[in-house]
Amino acid sequence: MYKSVEDLIDTATARRKPVSDLMIEQEMQTTGLSRDKIWQKMERNLEVMKKAVAKGSQGDGVHSKTGLTGGDAAKIREYRQTHHSLSGDTIMKAVQGAIATNEVNAAMGIVCATPTAGSSGTLPGILFILKDRIELSHEQEVRFLFTAGAFGLVIANNACIAGASGGCQAEVGSASAIGAAAAVEVAGGTPEESANALAIAMANLEGLVCDPVAGLVEVPCVKRNAIGATNALVAADMALAGCTSRIPVDEVISAMNEVGRSMPTALRETGQGGLAGTKTGQLLRHKLLHEM
């Protein structure tokens, strides 16, 4: 079990192996399963992600039973087809994939929690644009998920990944960070560059609160995954360009944890503060409670 990102990176560098291989080996040791079985399990996760993106993007999209969210991924798909987007098609396709996944989650569909259901759109948003952008093979797609899992495991063991524990920085922030690290590896970057991408992405979202309207994983959760995906792509590019984090990656993770633990409970998934505490947020909460 790798106790820190530094440990993970040092091992990968010393053994001249990608982080994805280290994660597969660790799973083999932990579970006793063969490499093929572990690979097949991750392929299943990949398939779930692909289906969620497709379902959320087709036709008019999917809509939650509350009516709070739905159809935005389809709107973005249409916008991409008929307009020259301000941020470019790469970014907007990543946004579409991220939102599509989280709309499926809000509509009680099947998603792959990465690391949570509330942040389940971030990795697909990153991965499937990279598949097109740099022509990833199926093997690279699966390896992307193993790499993200390795970094995510370190974060989970040393900090927090739940909004109730550390705010949305712990959910979407962690998802964005591990996605940035995985993006660097599949793009041919070094383990050290992956670590820098993680640190940059996590630092960018440090302090992000968890303030779901009516306590539901819909507003603002769905759209925050779009920010998580795009933030990861920017952080990965910065790391590949040679930009580094002046604060060591493990200290960034510790800082995220400290900030999250110090947040008032009203900003940690209780649906009391932030956007949930606004006049409109409270009106929506009372309306939904009355109807349910």
DACOR-V165313 format. One record per residue. N is the residue number from 1. OMEGA is omega as a letter, one per 40 degrees, with the letter a starting at -180 (NA if undefined). NEAR is the number of other C-alpha atoms within 12 Angstrom. Layout:
# DACOR-V165313
n=N omega=OMEGA near=NEAR
n=N omega=OMEGA near=NEAR
This chain:
# DACOR-V165313
n=1 omega=a near=22
n=2 omega=a near=27
n=3 omega=a near=21
n=4 omega=i near=28
n=5 omega=i near=41
n=6 omega=i near=30
n=7 omega=i near=23
n=8 omega=a near=36
n=9 omega=i near=35
n=10 omega=i near=22
n=11 omega=i near=24
n=12 omega=a near=28
n=13 omega=a near=22
n=14 omega=a near=16
n=15 omega=a near=14
n=16 omega=i near=16
n=17 omega=i near=21
n=18 omega=i near=37
n=19 omega=i near=47
n=20 omega=i near=38
n=21 omega=i near=33
n=22 omega=i near=33
n=23 omega=i near=37
n=24 omega=i near=35
n=25 omega=i near=27
n=26 omega=i near=25
n=27 omega=i near=27
n=28 omega=i near=19
n=29 omega=a near=15
n=30 omega=a near=14
n=31 omega=a near=14
n=32 omega=i near=14
n=33 omega=i near=17
n=34 omega=i near=17
n=35 omega=a near=21
n=36 omega=a near=15
n=37 omega=i near=16
n=38 omega=i near=27
n=39 omega=i near=29
n=40 omega=i near=19
n=41 omega=i near=21
n=42 omega=i near=31
n=43 omega=i near=24
n=44 omega=i near=19
n=45 omega=i near=29
n=46 omega=a near=32
n=47 omega=i near=23
n=48 omega=i near=26
n=49 omega=a near=40
n=50 omega=a near=32
n=51 omega=i near=25
n=52 omega=i near=39
n=53 omega=a near=44
n=54 omega=a near=31
n=55 omega=a near=32
n=56 omega=a near=43
n=57 omega=a near=36
n=58 omega=i near=27
n=59 omega=i near=19
n=60 omega=a near=20
n=61 omega=i near=32
n=62 omega=a near=34
n=63 omega=i near=32
n=64 omega=i near=26
n=65 omega=a near=20
n=66 omega=a near=27
n=67 omega=a near=19
n=68 omega=a near=30
n=69 omega=i near=32
n=70 omega=i near=35
n=71 omega=a near=32
n=72 omega=i near=34
n=73 omega=i near=42
n=74 omega=i near=33
n=75 omega=i near=27
n=76 omega=i near=34
n=77 omega=i near=30
n=78 omega=i near=23
n=79 omega=i near=20
n=80 omega=a near=24
n=81 omega=a near=15
n=82 omega=a near=11
n=83 omega=i near=15
n=84 omega=a near=15
n=85 omega=a near=18
n=86 omega=a near=11
n=87 omega=i near=14
n=88 omega=a near=16
n=89 omega=i near=24
n=90 omega=a near=28
n=91 omega=a near=32
n=92 omega=i near=36
n=93 omega=i near=39
n=94 omega=i near=44
n=95 omega=i near=48
n=96 omega=a near=46
n=97 omega=a near=50
n=98 omega=a near=54
n=99 omega=i near=54
n=100 omega=a near=54
n=101 omega=a near=58
n=102 omega=i near=56
n=103 omega=i near=52
n=104 omega=i near=44
n=105 omega=a near=40
n=106 omega=i near=38
n=107 omega=i near=30
n=108 omega=i near=24
n=109 omega=a near=26
n=110 omega=i near=26
n=111 omega=i near=38
n=112 omega=a near=33
n=113 omega=a near=31
n=114 omega=e near=44
n=115 omega=i near=39
n=116 omega=i near=32
n=117 omega=a near=36
n=118 omega=i near=51
n=119 omega=a near=51
n=120 omega=a near=50
n=121 omega=a near=53
n=122 omega=a near=54
n=123 omega=i near=63
n=124 omega=i near=55
n=125 omega=i near=51
n=126 omega=a near=54
n=127 omega=a near=52
n=128 omega=i near=44
n=129 omega=i near=32
n=130 omega=i near=37
n=131 omega=i near=26
n=132 omega=a near=18
n=133 omega=a near=20
n=134 omega=i near=19
n=135 omega=i near=16
n=136 omega=i near=22
n=137 omega=i near=18
n=138 omega=i near=21
n=139 omega=i near=20
n=140 omega=i near=31
n=141 omega=a near=39
n=142 omega=i near=36
n=143 omega=i near=37
n=144 omega=a near=45
n=145 omega=i near=49
n=146 omega=i near=41
n=147 omega=i near=45
n=148 omega=a near=49
n=149 omega=i near=37
n=150 omega=i near=44
n=151 omega=i near=52
n=152 omega=i near=45
n=153 omega=i near=31
n=154 omega=i near=34
n=155 omega=a near=42
n=156 omega=a near=32
n=157 omega=a near=20
n=158 omega=a near=27
n=159 omega=a near=34
n=160 omega=i near=34
n=161 omega=a near=42
n=162 omega=i near=32
n=163 omega=i near=42
n=164 omega=a near=30
n=165 omega=a near=30
n=166 omega=i near=41
n=167 omega=a near=44
n=168 omega=i near=48
n=169 omega=i near=51
n=170 omega=a near=50
n=171 omega=i near=50
n=172 omega=i near=53
n=173 omega=i near=57
n=174 omega=i near=59
n=175 omega=i near=56
n=176 omega=a near=55
n=177 omega=a near=58
n=178 omega=i near=57
n=179 omega=i near=56
n=180 omega=i near=54
n=181 omega=a near=58
n=182 omega=i near=52
n=183 omega=i near=58
n=184 omega=a near=44
n=185 omega=a near=43
n=186 omega=i near=39
n=187 omega=i near=32
n=188 omega=a near=23
n=189 omega=a near=27
n=190 omega=i near=29
n=191 omega=i near=42
n=192 omega=i near=36
n=193 omega=i near=38
n=194 omega=i near=52
n=195 omega=i near=55
n=196 omega=i near=47
n=197 omega=i near=48
n=198 omega=a near=57
n=199 omega=a near=46
n=200 omega=a near=43
n=201 omega=a near=45
n=202 omega=i near=50
n=203 omega=a near=37
n=204 omega=a near=29
n=205 omega=i near=38
n=206 omega=i near=33
n=207 omega=a near=31
n=208 omega=a near=33
n=209 omega=i near=41
n=210 omega=a near=48
n=211 omega=a near=39
n=212 omega=i near=38
n=213 omega=a near=39
n=214 omega=i near=36
n=215 omega=a near=35
n=216 omega=a near=34
n=217 omega=a near=38
n=218 omega=a near=40
n=219 omega=e near=35
n=220 omega=a near=35
n=221 omega=a near=47
n=222 omega=a near=46
n=223 omega=i near=39
n=224 omega=i near=38
n=225 omega=i near=49
n=226 omega=i near=42
n=227 omega=i near=40
n=228 omega=a near=51
n=229 omega=a near=51
n=230 omega=i near=47
n=231 omega=i near=41
n=232 omega=a near=51
n=233 omega=i near=45
n=234 omega=a near=33
n=235 omega=i near=41
n=236 omega=i near=45
n=237 omega=i near=31
n=238 omega=i near=28
n=239 omega=i near=35
n=240 omega=i near=31
n=241 omega=i near=18
n=242 omega=i near=20
n=243 omega=a near=21
n=244 omega=i near=25
n=245 omega=i near=27
n=246 omega=i near=15
n=247 omega=a near=18
n=248 omega=a near=23
n=249 omega=a near=37
n=250 omega=i near=32
n=251 omega=i near=26
n=252 omega=i near=37
n=253 omega=i near=45
n=254 omega=i near=29
n=255 omega=i near=28
n=256 omega=a near=41
n=257 omega=a near=36
n=258 omega=i near=22
n=259 omega=a near=28
n=260 omega=a near=36
n=261 omega=a near=27
n=262 omega=i near=19
n=263 omega=i near=30
n=264 omega=a near=24
n=265 omega=i near=22
n=266 omega=a near=26
n=267 omega=i near=33
n=268 omega=i near=36
n=269 omega=a near=40
n=270 omega=a near=29
n=271 omega=a near=35
n=272 omega=a near=26
n=273 omega=i near=26
n=274 omega=i near=31
n=275 omega=i near=30
n=276 omega=a near=33
n=277 omega=i near=25
n=278 omega=i near=18
n=279 omega=a near=16
n=280 omega=i near=16
n=281 omega=i near=27
n=282 omega=i near=23
n=283 omega=i near=17
n=284 omega=i near=26
n=285 omega=a near=27
n=286 omega=i near=19
n=287 omega=a near=17
n=288 omega=i near=19
n=289 omega=a near=15
n=290 omega=a near=11
n=291 omega=a near=11
n=292 omega=NA near=10
